[in-house]
């Protein structure tokens, strides 16, 4: 299984939507991954995560399964709930699946760890250009590499 994991694209400073730079980054992500064999996307219920996957949905249409995973009780969001549900969902996919996980700066690392990766460096508050690629084997340890995509962020 191959899992691409990333934080949502650049957000606005005043709300939950993507900034113009974020929309460009989401378009680039779709261009990069549309021909990768991708069949499944899992994302949080935040508007910025939804907007990050929209270009992928437009490119792949019905060939893409999209799963939204929230943070449990909307009045008391629980990142651990989200992390556990995403990990369970990804692990339930076929071994040959190519999956994209779009989450948040504080959840991408724990999701990768839960899928068998070694601990990854934290994602900074203003970092939107990290793209992790996890190679998950049903019989051995997972391998992970980190790439940068789009315009550099601090």
MIVEXPA-889682 format. One record per residue (C-alpha): x, y, z; residue in three letters; chain. Coordinates in Angstrom, 3 decimals, always signed. Layout:
// MIVEXPA-889682
[seza [X,Y,Z],'Ala','A']
...
***
This chain:
// MIVEXPA-889682
[seza [+0.000,+0.000,+0.000],'Unk','A']
[seza [+1.129,+3.514,-0.734],'Unk','A']
[seza [-0.188,+6.309,+1.469],'Unk','A']
[seza [+0.332,+9.973,+0.666],'Unk','A']
[seza [-0.206,+11.971,+3.857],'Unk','A']
[seza [-0.285,+15.729,+4.142],'Unk','A']
[seza [-1.638,+18.647,+5.999],'Unk','A']
[seza [-4.413,+20.534,+4.215],'Unk','A']
[seza [-3.255,+23.262,+1.832],'Unk','A']
[seza [-2.569,+26.856,+2.905],'Unk','A']
[seza [-5.426,+28.384,+4.846],'Unk','A']
[seza [-6.609,+31.944,+5.185],'Unk','A']
[seza [-5.486,+33.841,+8.268],'Unk','A']
[seza [-9.040,+34.652,+9.312],'Unk','A']
[seza [-11.100,+31.560,+8.567],'Unk','A']
[seza [-11.278,+27.872,+7.764],'Unk','A']
[seza [-11.036,+28.155,+3.967],'Unk','A']
[seza [-8.023,+27.933,+1.666],'Unk','A']
[seza [-6.075,+31.009,+0.684],'Unk','A']
[seza [-5.297,+31.670,-2.998],'Unk','A']
[seza [-1.928,+29.936,-2.425],'Unk','A']
[seza [-3.808,+26.998,-0.900],'Unk','A']
[seza [-6.041,+26.649,-3.947],'Unk','A']
[seza [-2.931,+26.600,-6.163],'Unk','A']
[seza [-1.329,+23.960,-3.932],'Unk','A']
[seza [-4.497,+21.814,-4.032],'Unk','A']
[seza [-4.519,+22.018,-7.850],'Unk','A']
[seza [-0.867,+20.976,-7.941],'Unk','A']
[seza [-1.568,+18.048,-5.615],'Unk','A']
[seza [-4.300,+16.836,-7.957],'Unk','A']
[seza [-1.985,+17.140,-10.950],'Unk','A']
[seza [+0.762,+15.236,-9.115],'Unk','A']
[seza [-1.382,+12.378,-7.824],'Unk','A']
[seza [-4.146,+11.929,-10.419],'Unk','A']
[seza [-2.156,+9.351,-12.392],'Unk','A']
[seza [-0.581,+7.580,-9.382],'Unk','A']
[seza [-3.213,+4.847,-9.170],'Unk','A']
[seza [-4.927,+6.716,-6.355],'Unk','A']
[seza [-8.331,+5.282,-5.522],'Unk','A']
[seza [-9.089,+6.401,-1.951],'Unk','A']
[seza [-8.963,+9.745,-0.154],'Unk','A']
[seza [-9.650,+10.190,+3.533],'Unk','A']
[seza [-9.849,+13.693,+4.973],'Unk','A']
[seza [-11.005,+15.544,+8.054],'Unk','A']
[seza [-14.286,+17.415,+8.158],'Unk','A']
[seza [-12.605,+20.838,+8.227],'Unk','A']
[seza [-13.452,+23.068,+5.261],'Unk','A']
[seza [-9.750,+23.506,+4.424],'Unk','A']
[seza [-9.271,+19.717,+4.200],'Unk','A']
[seza [-12.388,+19.324,+2.053],'Unk','A']
[seza [-11.186,+22.092,-0.285],'Unk','A']
[seza [-7.739,+20.484,-0.550],'Unk','A']
[seza [-9.221,+17.287,-2.011],'Unk','A']
[seza [-11.781,+18.948,-4.322],'Unk','A']
[seza [-9.422,+19.143,-7.340],'Unk','A']
[seza [-8.633,+15.418,-6.935],'Unk','A']
[seza [-12.352,+14.648,-6.872],'Unk','A']
[seza [-12.856,+16.734,-10.014],'Unk','A']
[seza [-10.031,+14.957,-11.857],'Unk','A']
[seza [-10.876,+11.392,-10.826],'Unk','A']
[seza [-14.668,+11.551,-10.442],'Unk','A']
[seza [-16.309,+8.233,-9.629],'Unk','A']
[seza [-12.965,+6.413,-9.733],'Unk','A']
[seza [-12.180,+8.006,-6.355],'Unk','A']
[seza [-13.640,+6.852,-3.048],'Unk','A']
[seza [-13.791,+9.752,-0.582],'Unk','A']
[seza [-14.164,+9.233,+3.165],'Unk','A']
[seza [-14.630,+12.084,+5.634],'Unk','A']
[seza [-13.513,+11.436,+9.217],'Unk','A']
[seza [-14.408,+14.004,+11.833],'Unk','A']
[seza [-13.154,+14.592,+15.343],'Unk','A']
[seza [-16.041,+12.972,+17.220],'Unk','A']
[seza [-18.294,+15.260,+19.223],'Unk','A']
[seza [-18.431,+18.653,+17.434],'Unk','A']
[seza [-18.741,+20.378,+20.814],'Unk','A']
[seza [-15.624,+18.649,+22.116],'Unk','A']
[seza [-13.360,+17.737,+19.151],'Unk','A']
[seza [-10.940,+14.909,+19.886],'Unk','A']
[seza [-7.829,+14.607,+17.681],'Unk','A']
[seza [-7.167,+11.107,+19.069],'Unk','A']
[seza [-10.604,+9.984,+17.844],'Unk','A']
[seza [-9.830,+11.326,+14.345],'Unk','A']
[seza [-6.363,+9.750,+14.302],'Unk','A']
[seza [-7.660,+6.314,+15.355],'Unk','A']
[seza [-10.523,+6.337,+12.823],'Unk','A']
[seza [-8.220,+7.369,+9.959],'Unk','A']
[seza [-5.691,+4.664,+10.865],'Unk','A']
[seza [-8.438,+2.004,+11.040],'Unk','A']
[seza [-9.879,+3.120,+7.694],'Unk','A']
[seza [-6.517,+3.087,+5.915],'Unk','A']
[seza [-5.551,-0.286,+7.374],'Unk','A']
[seza [-8.835,-1.732,+6.060],'Unk','A']
[seza [-7.897,-0.874,+2.449],'Unk','A']
[seza [-6.479,-3.550,+0.123],'Unk','A']
[seza [-2.709,-4.080,+0.173],'Unk','A']
[seza [-2.388,-2.701,-3.383],'Unk','A']
[seza [-4.338,+0.497,-2.624],'Unk','A']
[seza [-3.000,+3.996,-3.177],'Unk','A']
[seza [-4.490,+6.275,-0.516],'Unk','A']
[seza [-4.309,+9.996,+0.257],'Unk','A']
[seza [-4.786,+11.245,+3.814],'Unk','A']
[seza [-5.463,+14.979,+4.214],'Unk','A']
[seza [-5.442,+16.013,+7.836],'Unk','A']
[seza [-3.790,+18.614,+10.096],'Unk','A']
[seza [-0.406,+19.652,+11.463],'Unk','A']
[seza [-1.049,+17.871,+14.779],'Unk','A']
[seza [-2.530,+14.665,+13.315],'Unk','A']
[seza [-0.459,+13.739,+10.234],'Unk','A']
[seza [+2.540,+12.538,+12.289],'Unk','A']
[seza [+0.501,+10.341,+14.648],'Unk','A']
[seza [-1.446,+8.896,+11.700],'Unk','A']
[seza [+1.815,+7.948,+9.977],'Unk','A']
[seza [+3.151,+6.423,+13.212],'Unk','A']
[seza [-0.047,+4.419,+13.602],'Unk','A']
[seza [+0.474,+3.063,+10.078],'Unk','A']
[seza [+3.957,+1.853,+10.982],'Unk','A']
[seza [+6.221,+4.792,+10.113],'Unk','A']
[seza [+8.950,+6.029,+12.376],'Unk','A']
[seza [+8.181,+9.340,+14.100],'Unk','A']
[seza [+8.188,+12.279,+11.684],'Unk','A']
[seza [+9.230,+15.816,+12.520],'Unk','A']
[seza [+6.330,+18.018,+13.604],'Unk','A']
[seza [+4.656,+20.188,+10.988],'Unk','A']
[seza [+4.953,+23.873,+11.819],'Unk','A']
[seza [+1.951,+26.173,+12.051],'Unk','A']
[seza [+2.849,+27.837,+8.739],'Unk','A']
[seza [+4.123,+24.731,+6.916],'Unk','A']
[seza [+1.864,+23.551,+4.112],'Unk','A']
[seza [+4.346,+22.054,+1.641],'Unk','A']
[seza [+5.240,+18.733,+3.312],'Unk','A']
[seza [+4.038,+15.607,+1.536],'Unk','A']
[seza [+4.810,+12.269,+3.176],'Unk','A']
[seza [+4.864,+9.055,+1.173],'Unk','A']
[seza [+4.439,+5.880,+3.212],'Unk','A']
[seza [+5.130,+2.462,+1.728],'Unk','A']
[seza [+3.231,-0.016,+3.885],'Unk','A']
[seza [+4.030,-3.697,+3.540],'Unk','A']
[seza [+1.747,-6.364,+4.976],'Unk','A']
[seza [+4.822,-8.396,+5.971],'Unk','A']
[seza [+7.529,-5.914,+6.929],'Unk','A']
[seza [+8.165,-2.484,+8.346],'Unk','A']
[seza [+6.808,+0.597,+6.654],'Unk','A']
[seza [+9.074,+3.056,+4.896],'Unk','A']
[seza [+8.353,+6.756,+4.689],'Unk','A']
[seza [+9.883,+9.673,+2.870],'Unk','A']
[seza [+9.063,+13.357,+2.995],'Unk','A']
[seza [+8.825,+15.567,-0.080],'Unk','A']
[seza [+8.077,+19.247,-0.529],'Unk','A']
[seza [+5.535,+20.337,-3.115],'Unk','A']
[seza [+4.445,+23.690,-4.426],'Unk','A']
[seza [+5.705,+27.046,-3.219],'Unk','A']
[seza [+8.001,+26.803,-0.183],'Unk','A']
[seza [+6.526,+27.639,+3.190],'Unk','A']
[seza [+8.543,+28.531,+6.308],'Unk','A']
***
